[in-house]
């Protein structure tokens, strides 16, 4: 629950409109950051500055860790949906083997559909979770599938091509079959109505009862129950199928372990070597206590410049917020940029002591908070192609309380957004006046980075659970509440004079840029990511709308924030930034109380009242205004490509990095080289 995703305003202000003619910064640097745009997506690429300056041993370590990262790709596809691997492989077989006319609308639509499946690691939208509607007909696809070499198709033993189509077509084409990857609608069985592949044959109540029976309220160091397994019912009994070597997803995990062991041999420090060894133990045994031991060792490893995440990490994809999707990020520290985050983390106790929450919910002693700016070397799993710009781990509350956490801001990813930017008219369309535009132009890049730093470095690590409170007490609302808590901590402190004192902001007005863009996003512009008639589903979007609508309502009497009409268009106006900060503080205090006490009813009331519903009139207006800008609301990346240079004895003498791989080219290569799982995994 600890990812900071780029906000709608930041994302759109960084995007490049199609058809522009002016030279971008990227062009000036002779590096093309943009790859292509389709549907609601723009594909970018990022550089890995400083890689050439690493030692040979560090380069070798990065190479092995990137290989370990790429080996897990199929795991996420299968976690996101039972039929995802089958459908991806059918589409790829047609895409590469079709001999018919590739210029027809049906084929072009199928190509876009496949690219969306690659991007979302499945047939449901990566953010909104709704199933894609194919723009091609079942008849076209059936004939196309029948026309390619059957050996290229994901046929089960004895299965015919026609039987494959009969099995898969309802999943692809029937809007009533598996319509949502993650359903968060109140009052429904969230397990039975979600298409994700974390449960099979069990109801929400059965799942909750199963895990509640395992928990001991007196256990102060509980494992993260359910984190690494699928919950199934076999012969009337509910049990787990654990993801481990020799178990579910074993073929992929065994490949990950192979490359981790290679990495262990070139670890930078004894501490890092111990981290990798413990992660291997977890993968080989599936023991969640080993996972906690790994997380503690990882938090304590502050000396290694090269670092990584590899494993079952975030629970956004589980409607109950327990089971974790697989992801990996390989990176190394940006030594210069890290000075900013170290200033923040070095003052963690100061911020904790002065937060507006009740004393009983504060940490008496903030332990082990470390923060750095990193350079991503590879993105994988649930961090690819769409990625976070900040991460704070581990997620276990007791580990964070007793041992601390690591927070990172991914510098070269943010830089890629910036370098791909071009005047796209977004701010001119949605920002109220020149006053706000000037604030944004002057401060927004800086304050946006600082909000991310505060969110990750301090927000997620702040506060504490009261003794005996179940970390999963907020159930399906836990992710939204946690993200709101971290965002509010950042919003409250980005306006604090302490940041000016530390030299992190230049003056007392800088924070206003972040306040304005945050509210504009939460009240209006993030709606461009939602289809007409849909509610807000994704946890980060819910969090932002919750905060924005709550302060809008609570400040209405004093007109702290208004939504006004000008020339027939709706705009956000902030009239009192000081009172707005007070409101952020009040909401932070309440959300920390909810988190600390496990107040499920209050969490549900807040989320359902402020975070879910969409004003259809405003939504239609925002979509219409946005459509004219010819922008894509979502973006992701192709990875650099690494190649080991070896001598006659096979010893690595260098590692080269290149950036010229296209989107489809990379996806097809990954499907060829890292396809480690069968199409169906039971």
C-alpha atoms as one frame of an Amber mdcrd trajectory, in Angstrom:
protein
   0.000   0.000   0.000   2.931   2.256  -0.361   3.174   3.478  -3.920   3.017
   7.103  -4.958   1.520   7.225  -8.432   1.935  10.324 -10.527  -1.089  12.590
 -10.210  -3.318  13.530 -13.097  -2.125  17.132 -13.183   1.529  16.166 -13.071
   1.004  13.465 -15.642  -0.800  15.683 -18.084   1.475  18.641 -17.666   4.313
  16.316 -18.609   2.705  14.670 -21.602   3.412  15.553 -25.184   0.552  16.288
 -27.526   0.580  14.442 -30.822   1.360  16.452 -33.891   3.404  19.177 -32.214
   6.051  20.851 -34.333   8.183  22.734 -31.825  11.402  21.120 -30.682  11.188
  19.435 -27.309  13.937  19.299 -24.729  14.189  15.622 -25.568  14.922  16.393
 -29.208  17.480  18.955 -28.192  19.282  16.281 -26.191  19.123  13.842 -29.118
  17.268  11.316 -26.998  13.735  10.410 -27.985  11.720   9.978 -24.800   8.455
   9.309 -26.632   7.715   5.968 -28.282   4.065   5.887 -29.341   0.507   6.729
 -28.327  -2.669   4.647 -28.640  -6.047   4.345 -26.894  -5.660   6.283 -23.613
  -1.951   5.487 -23.299   1.352   7.105 -24.142   4.535   5.050 -24.117   7.783
   6.731 -23.088  11.342   5.577 -22.528  13.758   6.531 -19.778  17.510   6.808
 -19.508  19.721   5.326 -16.800  22.218   8.127 -16.142  25.218   7.094 -14.108
  25.107   3.433 -15.112  28.355   3.781 -17.041  30.033   5.119 -13.892  29.214
   2.055 -11.801  31.974  -0.433 -11.112  32.049  -3.651 -13.137  30.864  -5.586
 -10.092  27.936  -3.197  -9.626  27.029  -3.460 -13.308  27.118  -7.241 -13.063
  24.871  -7.073 -10.004  22.397  -4.856 -11.848  22.435  -7.255 -14.801  21.628
 -10.309 -12.670  18.918  -8.469 -10.761  17.307  -7.243 -13.994  17.199 -10.808
 -15.267  15.566 -11.893 -11.994  13.069  -9.074 -12.443  12.056 -10.028 -15.966
  11.550 -13.706 -15.117   8.398 -12.929 -13.110   6.399 -11.294 -15.898   3.928
 -14.155 -16.414   3.125 -14.271 -12.700   1.409 -10.892 -12.745  -0.531 -11.724
 -15.901  -1.943 -14.806 -14.185  -2.618 -12.997 -10.917  -4.623 -10.384 -12.800
  -6.897 -12.970 -14.398  -7.176 -16.693 -15.004  -7.353 -16.373 -18.794  -4.849
 -13.567 -19.313  -1.924 -15.707 -20.436  -4.119 -17.699 -22.801  -5.561 -14.557
 -24.353  -2.185 -12.817 -24.603  -0.671 -15.805 -26.374  -3.603 -16.103 -28.782
  -3.296 -12.430 -29.657   0.467 -12.655 -30.090   0.113 -15.696 -32.331  -2.256
 -13.785 -34.596  -0.193 -10.594 -34.444   2.979 -12.369 -35.552   1.536 -15.088
 -37.795  -1.479 -13.559 -39.540  -1.167 -13.688 -43.338  -4.265 -11.649 -44.150
  -4.705  -7.920 -44.729  -3.181  -6.051 -41.782  -4.626  -2.712 -42.852  -8.265
  -3.602 -42.111 -10.075  -1.886 -39.212 -10.468  -5.249 -37.457  -6.751  -6.040
 -37.513  -5.812  -2.506 -36.472  -8.289  -2.706 -33.590  -6.874  -6.075 -32.553
  -3.382  -4.571 -32.562  -4.501  -1.798 -30.201  -6.274  -4.352 -28.003  -3.093
  -6.438 -27.753  -1.041  -3.373 -26.879  -3.522  -2.557 -24.125  -3.338  -6.129
 -22.821   0.450  -5.854 -22.703   0.224  -2.534 -20.896  -2.288  -3.713 -18.287
  -0.801  -7.179 -17.877  -4.216  -8.540 -18.720  -7.601  -7.790 -20.245  -8.707
  -5.258 -17.618  -7.659  -1.630 -17.430  -4.566  -1.210 -15.270  -6.108   1.699
 -13.356  -9.877   1.591 -13.685 -10.063  -2.235 -13.563 -12.886  -2.433 -16.127
 -12.604  -5.009 -18.916 -11.509  -3.769 -22.321 -14.094  -3.791 -25.086 -12.523
  -5.269 -28.238 -12.854  -3.028 -31.275 -12.831  -6.069 -33.560 -15.505  -8.700
 -34.110 -15.536 -12.248 -32.748 -15.944 -13.497 -36.309 -12.760 -11.746 -37.440
 -10.761 -13.038 -34.506 -12.056 -16.594 -34.858 -11.019 -16.695 -38.514  -7.684
 -15.086 -37.687  -6.970 -17.636 -34.957  -7.930 -20.467 -37.286  -5.596 -19.123
 -39.968  -2.373 -19.250 -37.959  -0.191 -22.250 -37.204  -1.933 -24.191 -34.428
   1.437 -24.933 -32.815   1.721 -21.232 -31.972  -1.582 -21.249 -30.057  -1.973
 -21.957 -26.317  -3.890 -25.195 -26.802  -4.416 -27.434 -23.793  -3.785 -31.156
 -24.188  -6.165 -32.521 -26.814  -7.895 -29.167 -27.254  -8.898 -28.030 -30.745
  -8.681 -24.486 -32.028 -12.469 -24.277 -32.045 -12.664 -25.451 -28.438 -10.085
 -22.839 -27.463 -12.205 -20.123 -29.057 -15.358 -21.377 -27.359 -13.616 -21.282
 -23.987 -12.010 -17.866 -24.322 -14.383 -15.790 -26.437 -16.973 -15.155 -23.690
 -14.166 -13.834 -21.476 -13.023 -11.468 -24.221 -16.285 -10.404 -25.848 -19.140
 -10.824 -23.343 -19.313  -7.667 -21.194 -21.080  -9.608 -18.449 -18.264 -12.131
 -17.984 -15.504 -11.021 -15.598 -16.330  -7.318 -16.074 -14.095  -5.974 -13.262
 -10.645  -7.086 -12.210 -11.152  -5.567  -8.750 -14.654  -4.716  -7.588 -14.946
  -2.332  -4.642 -18.711  -1.721  -4.752 -20.200  -1.624  -1.268 -22.750  -4.319
  -0.500 -21.488  -6.830  -3.065 -19.390  -9.956  -2.570 -16.060  -8.441  -3.546
 -14.386 -11.803  -4.084 -17.040 -13.376  -6.296 -17.449 -10.223  -8.392 -13.720
  -9.597  -8.979 -11.962 -11.241 -11.929  -8.513 -11.270 -10.325  -7.044 -14.726
  -9.809  -6.441 -14.630  -6.059  -9.468 -16.707  -5.073 -11.208 -19.713  -6.580
 -14.498 -21.168  -5.418 -14.670 -19.138  -2.200 -16.879 -16.258  -1.101 -15.777
 -13.060   0.593 -17.088 -14.314   3.927 -15.264 -17.619   3.581 -12.029 -15.799
   2.779 -12.386 -13.393   5.691 -13.317 -16.199   8.085 -10.341 -18.285   6.938
  -7.805 -15.563   7.656  -9.484 -14.274  10.806  -9.138 -17.776  12.246  -5.371
 -17.647  11.659  -4.825 -14.322  13.381  -3.865 -13.956  17.022  -4.828 -10.507
  18.380  -2.023 -10.816  20.936   0.645 -11.411  18.277   2.682  -8.214  18.048
   4.704  -9.436  15.058   2.103 -11.075  12.803   2.960 -12.345   9.359   1.080
 -10.882   6.396  -1.491 -13.635   6.125  -2.479 -14.530   2.584   0.246 -12.406
   0.999   1.726 -15.131  -1.222  -1.067 -17.546  -2.032  -4.276 -18.212  -3.902
  -7.186 -19.188  -1.662  -9.199 -22.091  -3.080 -11.867 -24.556  -2.055 -11.032
 -28.214  -2.650 -13.468 -30.982  -1.690 -15.436 -28.470   0.346 -12.407 -27.280
   2.322 -10.822 -23.837   2.025  -7.037 -23.882   1.743  -4.115 -21.961   0.285
  -2.040 -22.715  -2.787   1.261 -21.032  -1.984   3.342 -19.249  -4.623   6.804
 -20.747  -4.245   9.430 -22.900  -5.907   7.815 -26.279  -6.436   4.376 -24.770
  -5.816   2.054 -22.455  -7.686   4.066 -20.279 -10.115   7.039 -22.539  -9.398
   8.598 -22.464 -12.903   8.832 -18.652 -12.868   9.933 -18.442  -9.238  12.681
 -20.986  -9.840  14.043 -18.818 -12.665  13.909 -15.768 -10.378  15.821 -17.709
  -7.720  18.472 -18.761 -10.253  19.297 -15.147 -11.091  19.062 -14.001  -7.473
  21.706 -16.557  -6.561  23.919 -15.164  -9.328  23.348 -11.700  -7.850  24.187
 -12.970  -4.375  27.634 -13.898  -5.652  28.428 -10.283  -6.570  26.588  -8.515
  -3.741  28.133  -5.197  -2.728  28.118  -5.824   1.023  27.626  -8.678   3.500
  24.321  -7.067   4.431  23.070  -7.157   0.861  24.263 -10.734   0.473  22.165
 -11.672   3.510  19.145  -9.856   2.044  19.322 -11.827  -1.195  19.891 -15.137
   0.598  16.841 -14.592   2.805  14.678 -13.650  -0.188  15.774 -16.863  -1.900
  14.788 -18.773   1.244  11.345 -17.169   1.149  10.852 -18.042  -2.514  11.970
 -21.626  -1.919   9.833 -22.224   1.178   6.925 -19.796   0.897   7.391 -19.134
   4.623   5.973 -15.713   5.500   8.201 -15.464   8.567  11.165 -15.703   6.210
   9.607 -12.883   4.203   9.456 -10.691   7.314  13.071 -11.550   8.116  14.007
 -10.582   4.568  12.119  -7.278   4.893  13.955  -6.423   8.118  17.338  -7.187
   6.574  16.394  -5.134   3.504  15.406  -2.109   5.608  18.704  -2.263   7.468
  20.841  -2.437   4.313  21.703   1.225   3.838  25.271   0.809   2.618  24.665
  -0.767  -0.787  24.344   1.667  -3.661  22.545  -0.862  -5.872  19.188  -1.909
  -4.452  16.106  -3.781  -5.584  12.552  -4.870  -4.870  11.549  -8.343  -6.019
   8.490 -10.181  -4.795   4.857 -10.174  -3.778   4.583  -6.617  -2.584   1.413
  -4.550  -3.011  -2.173  -5.586  -2.300  -4.103  -3.091  -4.453  -5.087  -5.872
  -6.858  -6.874  -7.900  -4.171 -10.377  -6.639  -3.339  -9.733  -7.631   0.286
  -6.312  -5.956   0.351  -4.377  -9.013   1.538  -2.806 -10.806  -1.424   0.099
  -9.139  -3.159   0.872  -8.737  -6.822   4.358  -9.577  -8.031   6.686  -6.711
  -8.913  10.332  -5.806  -9.233  12.416  -2.654  -9.432  16.198  -2.615  -9.805
  17.887   0.679  -9.025  20.901   2.514  -7.689  21.181   5.616  -5.550  21.370
   9.073  -7.140  23.979  10.452  -4.758  23.431  14.137  -5.516  19.626  14.173
  -5.496  19.451  12.079  -2.317  20.632  15.038  -0.252  17.061  16.447  -0.450
  15.377  13.329   0.886  18.013  12.874   3.579  17.161  16.332   4.902  13.539
  15.266   5.228  14.174  11.853   6.766  16.739  13.347   9.131  13.981  15.498
  10.622  11.388  12.713  10.835  10.948  13.004  14.602  10.363  16.762  14.349
   7.547  16.232  11.856   6.010  13.359  13.834   5.995  15.323  17.093   4.244
  18.321  15.517   1.672  16.562  13.366  -1.951  17.550  14.071  -3.025  14.037
  15.136  -3.831  13.019  18.696  -0.812  12.198  20.842  -1.942   8.627  21.506
  -1.724   7.886  17.772   1.794   9.280  17.302   5.035   7.350  17.460   7.045
   8.200  20.556  10.209   7.340  18.655  10.539   7.275  14.879  12.941   4.491
  13.972  14.902   3.619  10.882  13.421   6.089   8.411  15.679   6.215   5.369
  15.022   8.051   2.143  16.818   8.382  -1.142  16.388   9.384  -4.748  17.092
   6.461  -7.026  17.791   5.787 -10.671  15.628   2.959 -11.979  17.515   0.394
 -14.036  14.567  -1.897 -14.807  10.818  -1.945 -14.156   8.949  -5.249 -13.950
   5.727  -6.903 -12.881   3.237  -4.499 -11.342   5.685  -1.630 -11.904   5.770
  -2.106 -15.687   4.936  -0.514 -18.068   3.056   1.888 -15.747   5.131   2.673
 -12.693   5.074   4.563  -9.439   7.250   7.645  -8.947   7.780   6.889  -5.265
   7.769   3.780  -3.089   7.823   3.195   0.664   8.374  -0.314   2.022   7.945
  -2.668   3.795   4.198  -2.706   4.308   3.990  -4.630   7.592   3.075  -2.122
  10.297   5.066  -3.814  13.059   8.237  -3.900  10.965   7.838  -0.224  10.146
   7.296   0.585  13.815  10.174  -1.481  15.193  12.706  -1.410  12.361  11.767
   1.482  10.084  11.202   1.763   6.361  12.880   2.734   3.121  11.426   5.491
   0.989  12.493   6.172  -2.559  11.690   8.744  -5.191  12.475   7.493  -8.698
  14.405  10.399 -10.144  15.009   9.285 -13.715  11.356   8.334 -14.211  10.249
  11.804 -13.142  12.967  13.219 -15.377  11.645  11.235 -18.337   8.193  12.737
 -17.814   9.739  16.202 -17.703  11.947  15.700 -20.747   9.067  14.317 -22.803
   6.985  17.359 -21.912   5.824  19.842 -24.471   3.372  22.728 -24.259   0.131
  20.806 -24.470  -2.418  23.375 -23.330  -3.607  21.375 -20.327  -2.913  23.983
 -17.664  -4.198  26.760 -19.901  -7.452  24.831 -20.276  -8.097  23.908 -16.646
  -6.239  26.412 -14.434  -8.394  29.358 -13.367  -6.196  32.401 -13.959  -2.727
  33.741 -14.635  -2.121  33.964 -10.890  -2.371  30.194 -10.496  -0.531  29.551
 -13.755   2.404  31.620 -12.550   2.462  29.729  -9.245   2.484  26.422 -11.109
   5.167  27.507 -13.560   7.378  28.770 -10.760   6.959  26.099  -8.098   4.987
  23.020  -9.196   7.911  20.787 -10.202   9.636  21.431  -6.888   6.592  21.137
  -4.636   5.346  18.076  -6.499   8.642  16.317  -5.778   8.514  17.443  -2.152
   4.970  16.162  -1.715   6.096  12.791  -3.055   9.082  12.819  -0.692   6.923
  13.689   2.317   4.277  11.133   1.321   6.825   8.335   0.999   9.545   9.290
   3.485   7.316  10.319   6.368   3.609   9.931   5.616   3.466   6.153   5.387
   5.853   5.805   8.303   3.988   8.180  10.608   1.555   7.269  13.358   0.921
   3.882  14.939  -1.760   1.275  15.467  -3.081   0.948  18.990  -2.285  -2.374
  20.691  -4.489  -5.217  19.487  -5.727  -3.464  16.336  -5.803  -5.778  13.314
  -3.708  -4.280  10.469  -6.445  -5.492   8.086  -9.318  -4.037  10.130 -10.303
  -1.544   7.424 -10.639  -4.351   4.863 -11.436  -3.125   1.348 -11.133   0.512
   2.449  -7.635   0.092   3.871  -5.686   1.070   0.758  -7.658   4.270   0.178
  -7.376   5.317   3.821  -3.646   4.597   3.897  -2.952   6.584   0.737  -5.082
   9.470   2.028  -3.151   9.424   5.298   0.206   9.688   3.523  -1.044  12.324
   1.073  -2.468  14.450   3.885   0.762  14.244   5.853   2.578  15.548   2.788
   0.000  18.246   2.090   0.059  19.475   5.674   3.835  19.745   5.835   4.616
  20.983   2.330   3.201  24.298   3.595   5.193  24.306   6.833   7.793  27.051
   7.421  10.179  24.250   8.406  10.668  23.464   4.712  11.765  27.043   4.052
  14.074  26.842   7.065  15.628  23.642   5.685  16.089  25.251   2.288  13.726
  22.791   0.623  11.300  25.477  -0.555  12.408  28.970  -1.585   9.656  30.944
   0.132   6.337  30.828   1.963   4.255  30.853  -1.239   5.703  27.777  -2.941
   3.279  25.299  -1.344   0.314  27.011  -3.003   1.236  25.433  -6.339   0.865
  21.942  -4.857  -2.362  22.835  -3.046  -3.956  24.220  -6.177  -2.934  21.410
  -8.518  -3.910  18.764  -5.955  -7.410  20.161  -5.544  -7.882  20.717  -9.266
  -6.905  17.101  -9.795  -9.034  15.656  -7.002 -12.123  17.709  -7.796 -11.956
  17.708 -11.584  -9.160  16.672 -13.851  -8.540  13.098 -12.724 -12.044  12.403
 -14.045 -10.545  12.153 -17.537  -9.368   8.694 -16.471 -12.910   7.434 -15.899
 -15.379   6.223 -18.497 -18.783   7.966 -18.507 -21.163   6.358 -16.038 -18.437
   4.704 -13.956 -17.544   5.385 -10.341 -14.055   6.003  -8.960 -12.497   2.610
  -8.196  -8.703   2.899  -7.938  -7.358   3.544  -4.429  -5.140   6.533  -5.288
  -7.913   8.239  -7.244 -10.371   7.579  -4.421  -7.909   9.011  -1.940  -7.459
  12.232  -3.912 -11.190  12.725  -4.450 -11.897  11.979  -0.790  -9.478  14.665
   0.368 -10.527  17.252  -2.212 -14.263  16.822  -1.721 -14.001  16.717   2.066
 -12.097  20.010   2.323 -14.354  21.544  -0.332 -17.440  20.668   1.712 -16.036
  21.517   5.145 -14.695  24.851   3.929 -17.810  25.808   1.981 -19.210  28.198
   4.598 -16.000  30.247   4.508 -15.537  29.764   0.754 -12.096  28.297   1.338
 -12.334  26.502  -2.003 -14.877  27.231  -4.713 -15.810  25.783  -8.060 -16.747
  28.691 -10.278 -17.928  29.220 -13.837 -16.015  31.390 -16.276 -16.924  31.587
 -19.953 -19.169  28.570 -19.445 -16.365  26.422 -18.006 -15.837  25.130 -14.465
 -12.683  26.021 -12.540 -11.302  25.475  -9.054 -10.483  28.591  -7.025  -8.645
  28.539  -3.696  -9.503  31.643  -1.674  -7.784  30.880   1.629  -4.660  28.735
   1.583  -4.141  29.066   5.332  -7.568  27.679   6.187  -7.088  24.995   3.567
  -4.003  23.798   5.417  -6.011  23.700   8.645  -8.627  21.531   6.941  -5.946
  19.176   5.671  -4.712  18.897   9.261  -8.198  18.154  10.605  -8.774  15.418
   8.057  -5.318  13.963   8.715  -6.159  13.753  12.423  -9.413  11.918  11.703
  -7.911   9.515   9.193  -5.043   8.709  11.555  -7.631   7.999  14.271  -9.459
   5.650  11.895  -6.223   3.871  11.005  -4.937   3.664  14.581  -8.184   2.313
  16.022  -9.286   0.182  13.068 -12.599   2.051  12.813 -14.101   0.244   9.824
 -17.458   2.031   9.927 -15.848   5.478   9.854 -13.537   4.415   7.022 -16.471
   3.127   4.998 -18.497   6.286   5.610 -15.656   8.571   4.528 -14.839   6.612
   1.384 -18.410   5.989   0.278 -19.470   9.592   0.973 -16.593  11.444  -0.663
 -14.415   9.117  -2.744 -16.618   7.042  -5.025 -19.411   8.904  -6.785 -18.897
  11.107  -9.836 -20.918  14.180 -10.824 -22.027  13.188 -14.355 -22.471  16.781
 -15.562 -19.017  17.877 -14.429 -17.555  14.628 -15.733 -19.000  15.206 -19.200
 -17.652  18.755 -19.260 -14.144  17.694 -18.226 -14.059  14.909 -20.814 -15.190
  17.253 -23.577 -12.594  19.895 -22.727  -9.852  17.302 -22.391 -10.697  15.592
 -25.676  -9.735  18.701 -27.609  -6.177  18.550 -26.253  -5.390  15.201 -27.928
  -3.567  13.854 -24.886  -3.343  10.419 -23.282  -4.214  10.358 -19.568  -2.010
   7.347 -18.785   1.588   6.626 -19.575   4.128   3.885 -19.175   7.613   2.954
 -20.274   9.670   0.604 -22.343  12.746  -0.586 -20.483  16.358  -0.164 -21.485
  17.982  -3.331 -22.790  21.041  -4.746 -21.036  23.619  -6.959 -22.691  26.461
  -8.698 -20.896  29.807  -8.579 -22.681  31.870 -11.687 -21.954  35.377 -12.925
 -22.654  36.379 -16.285 -24.111  35.823 -17.955 -20.737  32.306 -16.556 -20.375
  33.311 -14.062 -17.695  31.452 -10.755 -17.801  33.791  -7.915 -18.753  31.168
  -5.190 -19.202  27.421  -4.590 -19.365  26.051  -2.419 -22.154  22.742  -0.571
 -22.038  20.754   0.503 -25.107  17.511   2.426 -25.502  16.287   1.817 -29.040
  13.800  -1.021 -28.515  10.214  -0.323 -29.568   7.111  -1.121 -27.520   5.794
  -4.108 -29.494   9.352  -5.278 -30.107  10.067  -5.357 -26.376   6.795  -7.012
 -25.444   7.258  -9.774 -28.011  10.841 -10.333 -26.870   9.703 -10.612 -23.268
   6.978 -13.074 -24.297   9.606 -15.166 -26.088  12.442 -15.005 -23.562  10.584
 -14.832 -20.239   7.480 -16.951 -20.817   7.948 -19.246 -17.841   4.415 -20.320
 -16.941   1.811 -22.483 -18.663  -1.253 -20.690 -19.980  -3.429 -22.066 -17.171
  -2.050 -22.256 -13.621  -4.082 -24.318 -11.185
